[in-house]
Structures are given as C-alpha cells and as structure tokens.
Amino acid sequence: MSKRQRLDRAGVAAPQIERLEPEDWQIYNWFADLNKARQSGMNGPLPIPYTEMQAWLLLTRETVSSAQITLLRDMDEAYLIAHAKIRDEQEREREAREKALEEAKNLLR
C-alpha cells in the first residue's frame, strides 16, 4: 500500500505540494531538511526539538522569523499526527491479519 493510500485510509489529508506558493517552498524545504535529523522513539518519530532547530540555523545560516518557527512547529505537529494515524491503521491491519490467520488455523484443526 502506498503512503498516499495509507494517509487516505487513516483519514489524513495528504499535502497538496503542487499548490505551494514560491515563498512556501522555502519553509517546506526547511522542514524537509529538519525532518532528516528527527529522532525516533519506541512508538515512532519524536518532535523536532528547539535545540535541533537552533543547530540547524547555526549550520545553514538561514534567517528565520518567529512566525516561521511557529509554522515549522505546526508542520512538525501535523507530521506526528499523520504518522500516528498511519501507525494505528497499520496496527489494526496487522491485528486483522493475525485474527484471520488464527481463524484459518482453527478451521484446519
């Protein structure tokens, strides 16, 4: 199943990348760059910490306003919510497969 199909099944609106304005591409690219440095925990990705953003700013020498930082944080939150919904959908699918397999085994007994 493709990522877009998983998003659709989980009820998450996929981003409309083709509709971004030129000034939005810069923020999208910043987020994509920061996302590469994201750490993961036992339950999936963790929020991008402010310290990671600060390090990224020092390394890239980008000039970012507080409003843009807020937007990056909002994008991060949306990413985490979408990822959690996809993970939950995958877990439900796994449980359904296991249940079907168990039922099939019981029929063979």
N, C-alpha and C positions, 0 to 999 in steps of 0.2 A: 504494500500500500504506500502511495506517495505521501510526502509530507503535507501537501495541499489536501489530499483526501482525508488524512488524519485530522487536520485542522477543521475541515468541513464536518466530519463526523462528531468531533468534540464540540461543535458549535462555536468555533473561534473564527472570527473574520480574518481571512488572510490579508496581509498588507497589499495595497494597490501601488506597487513600486512604480509602475508606468505613469502614475498620476502625480508624482512628486514634482514640486516646483524646483527650479535650479538651486535656490537657496536651501531647500530641504535636503537635497542630495548631500550637502556638506555634513549636516547633522547625522544623516543616515550613515554616511561613511565613517564618521567619528564613532558612532555606536558599534558599527561592524568591527572596527579596529579594537575598541574596548572589549567587545564580546569575545574576541580571541584570547584575551587574558583572563577570562572568567574562570573561577574555580568551581569545582563540583563537590557536593557532599554525598552522603549515602542516599538521599532522596532526590538527587538531581542537581541542577545548577544553583549556585548561590548568587545573591545580588552582587553587583559590581560595587565594591566599597569605594568610599570617597578617596581613600589613600591610593587606590589604583588609578582613579581619575587624576589625582594630583600628580602621580608619577608619569602618567601618560602626557599630561600637559607640559611637564618639565622636559620630557623627551622629544615631543613633537613641536614644542614652542607655539602651539595654537593659541589664539586669543578667543576665549570662550566667555560669554556673559553668564550671569547668574540665571537668567531666564533659559539659556541654552543648557545649562547644567540641570535645571529642573526638568527640561524636556528630555534630556538623556536619562534621568532617573525615572521619568514616566515611561519611556520606551523600555527601560530595564524591567520595570514592574509588569508591563504588558507582556514582555517576553517570558517572564517567570510564570505568569498566569497561564499563558498559552501552553508553555511546556508542561505545567502541572496537569492541565486538561488532557493533553495528549498522553501523558504518562498514565493518567487514570483510565483513559479509554483503552490503552494497550493492556493494562492490568485486567480490565473487565473482559477483553478478548481472550487473554491468557486463561483466566478462570473458566470462561465458557468452553474453551478447547479442552481443558483438563476435565471438566464435568462431562463433556461429550465422550472423551476417551474412557473415563471411568464407566459411563453407561454402556459403552460398546464392550468393555471387558466383562461387565456383569451379564450381558446378553450371551457371551461366549461360554460362560460357566455352566 
